[in-house]
Amino acid sequence: MLAYLLVAIVVQIVNFGSEPVDLQISIDAKELNILSSGSTSTILTSSDVKDENSLTNPTKVVPVTTPVQNACKEMNIILSPCSLYSLDLLTIMKSVINLPGLDIFNISSN
């Protein structure tokens, strides 16, 4: 029996600079297939890297989460200035190990 496990790959990148950064991300994992849907990106940014939330302004810096369209192993992203970028890629991993308790991920094959 083959078991397929859903696994999240989390990539976190910080841009401390005042200019956007164009970044190429390559994931070299033959045993993982990144699903084209279900992945998300979360960006935490502000106009100044020293900005912070306070009691008087509790939402000055707020994370924004959006779905990643067409996630894949080779992706190009643009990092906003003064930002923390978290990319949560949903993947599926084929396993030949029978793991107890993970029957919901089992897919029968011929």
ZATORLUM-78894 format. One record per residue: residue number from 0; x, y, z of N, C-alpha, C in turn. Coordinates in pm, whole numbers, plus 50000, padded with zeros to 5 digits. Example, Ala and Ser with C-alpha at 12.3 -4.5 7.8 and 13.67 -1.06 7.14 Angstrom:
% ZATORLUM-78894
- 0  51319  49431  50780  51230  49550  50780  51320  49670  50780
- 1  51285  49775  50708  51367  49894  50714  51290  50003  50787
This chain:
% ZATORLUM-78894
- 0  50084  49882  50000  50000  50000  50000  50089  50125  50000
- 1  50054  50219  49915  50124  50346  49913  50049  50445  50001
- 2  50122  50523  50075  50062  50628  50156  50108  50762  50100
- 3  50015  50854  50090  50048  50988  50046  50028  51082  50164
- 4  50132  51158  50197  50126  51247  50312  50126  51392  50264
- 5  50038  51472  50322  50042  51615  50296  50147  51676  50387
- 6  50238  51752  50327  50349  51811  50400  50356  51959  50361
- 7  50381  52046  50456  50398  52188  50426  50547  52222  50431
- 8  50593  52288  50326  50729  52344  50325  50713  52492  50355
- 9  50783  52539  50457  50773  52679  50496  50905  52748  50465
- 10  50897  52852  50381  51014  52932  50345  50989  53072  50400
- 11  51081  53120  50484  51067  53254  50540  51187  53339  50500
- 12  51158  53459  50450  51261  53548  50399  51235  53688  50454
- 13  51342  53758  50490  51330  53895  50540  51404  53989  50445
- 14  51339  54098  50410  51404  54205  50334  51413  54327  50426
- 15  51532  54352  50481  51553  54467  50568  51575  54596  50489
- 16  51597  54581  50359  51630  54696  50275  51511  54785  50244
- 17  51541  54900  50184  51438  54997  50149  51394  54983  50003
- 18  51448  54883  49931  51413  54858  49792  51354  54718  49778
- 19  51263  54697  49681  51213  54562  49656  51325  54470  49608
- 20  51309  54341  49634  51408  54242  49592  51336  54136  49507
- 21  51388  54112  49387  51336  54009  49299  51411  53880  49331
- 22  51338  53777  49369  51400  53655  49420  51348  53532  49346
- 23  51440  53444  49307  51405  53316  49245  51416  53208  49352
- 24  51308  53132  49372  51307  53022  49469  51305  52890  49392
- 25  51399  52802  49425  51405  52669  49364  51404  52566  49475
- 26  51315  52469  49466  51306  52362  49564  51343  52233  49494
- 27  51453  52172  49540  51503  52050  49478  51472  51932  49570
- 28  51351  51881  49559  51309  51768  49640  51228  51674  49550
- 29  51293  51572  49500  51230  51482  49403  51113  51406  49462
- 30  51117  51379  49592  51010  51300  49654  50887  51383  49689
- 31  50894  51515  49671  50781  51602  49702  50722  51660  49574
- 32  50591  51663  49567  50521  51730  49458  50443  51846  49517
- 33  50477  51967  49475  50407  52084  49525  50272  52093  49456
- 34  50168  52106  49536  50032  52117  49482  50012  52258  49426
- 35  49948  52267  49312  49931  52398  49248  49832  52487  49324
- 36  49750  52428  49411  49659  52509  49493  49671  52465  49638
- 37  49631  52551  49730  49636  52520  49873  49753  52584  49945
- 38  49847  52641  49871  49961  52709  49933  49924  52854  49962
- 39  49990  52914  50062  49963  53053  50099  50092  53130  50116
- 40  50082  53261  50105  50194  53349  50140  50142  53449  50243
- 41  50226  53480  50340  50193  53578  50443  50302  53684  50442
- 42  50261  53809  50431  50357  53919  50426  50330  54012  50544
- 43  50438  54043  50614  50434  54138  50724  50525  54253  50683
- 44  50467  54370  50660  50548  54481  50610  50500  54614  50667
- 45  50588  54712  50660  50558  54847  50703  50652  54942  50630
- 46  50626  55070  50641  50710  55167  50571  50848  55183  50636
- 47  50861  55142  50762  50988  55153  50834  51015  55022  50905
- 48  51137  54972  50891  51173  54844  50952  51162  54847  51104
- 49  51163  54965  51163  51154  54979  51309  51010  54993  51359
- 50  50914  54992  51269  50773  55004  51311  50733  54885  51398
- 51  50642  54911  51489  50592  54805  51578  50450  54842  51622
- 52  50379  54743  51668  50246  54766  51723  50259  54819  51866
- 53  50159  54894  51909  50157  54949  52045  50014  54950  52095
- 54  49996  54987  52219  49861  54997  52274  49780  55106  52204
- 55  49847  55212  52163  49777  55321  52094  49756  55292  51946
- 56  49839  55207  51888  49825  55171  51747  49852  55021  51732
- 57  49755  54937  51772  49777  54791  51775  49780  54724  51638
- 58  49746  54797  51533  49744  54734  51399  49835  54806  51300
- 59  49941  54866  51350  50035  54935  51261  50103  54836  51167
- 60  50139  54720  51220  50201  54614  51141  50113  54490  51152
- 61  50051  54451  51039  49954  54341  51039  49989  54244  50926
- 62  49993  54114  50956  50020  54017  50849  49902  54006  50752
- 63  49936  53989  50624  49834  53972  50520  49861  53837  50453
- 64  49763  53746  50459  49778  53613  50400  49692  53604  50274
- 65  49754  53553  50167  49685  53535  50040  49720  53398  49982
- 66  49631  53343  49901  49663  53216  49835  49772  53235  49731
- 67  49856  53134  49713  49957  53136  49608  49897  53068  49486
- 68  49891  53140  49378  49838  53084  49254  49948  53008  49181
- 69  49920  52887  49138  50013  52806  49059  50148  52786  49129
- 70  50144  52742  49253  50267  52713  49326  50343  52600  49255
- 71  50475  52608  49255  50557  52505  49190  50697  52507  49249
- 72  50786  52420  49200  50921  52409  49255  51012  52523  49212
- 73  50977  52593  49105  51052  52709  49058  50957  52829  49058
- 74  50984  52925  49146  50895  53041  49156  50977  53168  49167
- 75  50922  53275  49112  50982  53407  49122  50891  53493  49209
- 76  50947  53554  49313  50868  53643  49399  50940  53777  49414
- 77  50864  53878  49441  50921  54011  49468  50894  54044  49614
- 78  51003  54065  49688  50992  54098  49830  50977  54249  49845
- 79  50874  54291  49914  50853  54433  49941  50963  54484  50034
- 80  50991  54613  50029  51088  54669  50124  51040  54651  50268
- 81  51132  54637  50359  51102  54624  50503  50993  54521  50527
- 82  51017  54397  50485  50911  54296  50495  50963  54161  50540
- 83  50873  54086  50600  50893  53944  50632  50795  53869  50544
- 84  50847  53772  50470  50767  53696  50375  50771  53550  50416
- 85  50654  53491  50437  50646  53348  50470  50568  53279  50359
- 86  50630  53182  50297  50569  53106  50189  50543  52966  50241
- 87  50416  52927  50249  50375  52795  50299  50327  52713  50180
- 88  50414  52624  50134  50384  52543  50015  50326  52409  50057
- 89  50208  52378  50007  50143  52251  50036  50195  52148  49937
- 90  50248  52038  49989  50305  51934  49904  50244  51800  49937
- 91  50265  51707  49848  50223  51570  49873  50346  51482  49856
- 92  50367  51393  49952  50483  51306  49951  50436  51162  49945
- 93  50492  51088  49849  50459  50947  49836  50546  50869  49934
- 94  50485  50780  50009  50558  50701  50108  50520  50555  50095
- 95  50618  50468  50108  50590  50324  50105  50579  50270  50246
- 96  50594  50358  50344  50585  50317  50484  50440  50328  50529
- 97  50390  50224  50592  50254  50227  50646  50259  50290  50784
- 98  50208  50410  50797  50211  50482  50924  50075  50471  50991
- 99  50069  50411  51110  49940  50397  51179  49881  50533  51210
- 100  49750  50542  51197  49681  50667  51230  49672  50764  51114
- 101  49736  50733  51001  49731  50823  50888  49651  50764  50773
- 102  49552  50683  50805  49472  50617  50703  49397  50714  50614
- 103  49371  50835  50661  49298  50932  50577  49380  50973  50457
- 104  49513  50953  50459  49597  50990  50347  49628  50874  50255
- 105  49582  50755  50288  49611  50638  50206  49531  50641  50077
- 106  49600  50612  49969  49536  50601  49838  49575  50467  49781
- 107  49477  50385  49748  49509  50252  49697  49555  50263  49552
- 108  49647  50178  49516  49698  50175  49380  49702  50032  49331
- 109  49704  50018  49200  49706  49883  49140  49847  49830  49131
